[in-house]
């Protein structure tokens, strides 16, 4: 419901800080990806999201979108998928 409210009232949102929001899930990130095509920066540190959601978010935005995430929630085996985004300074955390 919160993302729906934001989408309705802030459709041109370009930056969002959701760090430490325990209720943020992959479904939330996917919804943000769809609802806010202009979003260029998101802080998702300390949220319960998976590598798959991060990759989907970044793949939808081939420009200079920046995403902050917390490494502890990304299994070490999956971090190699994110190396190109780290190298391009699009992903930090």
Secondary structure by P-SEA (a helix, b strand, c coil): caaaaaaacccccccccccccccccaaaaaaaaaacccccbbbbccccccaaaaaaaaaacccbbbbbbbcccccccccccaaaaaaaccccc
